[in-house]
Amino acid sequence: MDDFAQLRQRLEQERAALAEQSADREDAVRPVALDQSRVGRLSRMDAMQMQAMAEAAQRRRRERLRRIAAALQRIAAGEYGACLSCEEPIAAKRLESDPALTLCIACAASGD
């Protein structure tokens, strides 16, 4: 695929958006206050559940940012678009659907 510039731009835009989302949601992952005189038990449990969901979303964002950074490094090194397992080219349509992919369809299906 000779259009890595567009894919790089998409990766950089997604990285910026994810970084912004992470910064916007920092307060959602802060510990829930233990003061039951201010917050009832059920409200606190609900807040703890929301905190756990925010932490899970934050972990997913960090993992996606890691994958994006790795893809951008592969582009810079001239190694982008090759399967990390078998070294065959990854299909252009597959990279268009997710530019951070590292495996061709055959290796992804086999679990390599």
N, C-alpha and C positions, 0 to 999 in steps of 0.2 A: 504494500500500500504506500503510495507516494504522498499521501495527504496527512502526514503526522503532525504538521503545523496546526491544523484544525483540531486534532485530537489533543495536542498539547494545550491549546487555548481552552478547550473544554475542561481539561483536568485542572488547569490553573484557576478557572472561574469556579469550579466546584470546590476546590481547596479554599478559596477565599470565602465562599458562602458558608462552608462548614466551620471555618474558623470564627466567622461572625456569629453563627448560631451557638457555638460553644461559649463564646464570651457572653452572649445574651442570656444564657441559661445557667450561668455559674451559681446564682443564688438558689436555684432549684435543687441543687445537690448538697447544700449546706445541711449540717445536722439539725434535726427537729428538736425544738426546745423541750425540756423535761418538766417544765413548770405546769403542773396540772391545775393550778389555781387560775391560770390564764386560758388554758386550752383544755377542753374536755377530753376524756379518754378516746372516744370515737373519732373526734376531730383529729387527735394526735395520730391515731392509727391510720386515718385517711391521709394525713400529711406524710406519714412514714411510707405508705404505699406509693404516693406521688413521688417522693424522694427516690425510692428504689427504681421506679420507672424512669425518672430523669437520669439516674446513674447509668442504667442500662443503655439509654439513648446516647449518653455521653461516651460510653465505651464503644458503641457502634460508630459514632462519629470519629473517635480517635483511631479506630482500626481502618476506617475508610481513608482518613488522612494519611495514615501510614502507607496504605496501598497506592494512593495517588502520588505520594512522594517517591515511592519506589519506581512507579511508571515514569515519572518525570526524570529520574536518574537514568533509567534505561534509554529514554529518548536522547538525553544529553550524551550518553556513552555510545550511541549508535547501535544499541542492542534491542531496541523496542520492536515489538511485533513478532518476535521469535518465542516459541513455547519454551518455558524454563525447564521442562522435562525432556522433551524429545528434540528440541531446537528446530523443529519445523515451523514454517510461518503460521501465525494465527490468522484465521480468515478475517478479511476486512470487515464483513458484516458483524462478526463477533466483537471486534474491537470497537466498532461504531456503537454497538449496544452498551458496552462497558469498556472504556479505554484503559481501565486499570487491570484488566484481565491478564493473567500470566500463563495460562495453559490453553492449548488448542482443544478443540471439542473432543477429540479422541482421548487425550490424556485426562481431561476433566471427567469424562464419562468413566474411565477406568480407575479413577481415584489416585492417579500418580501425583 
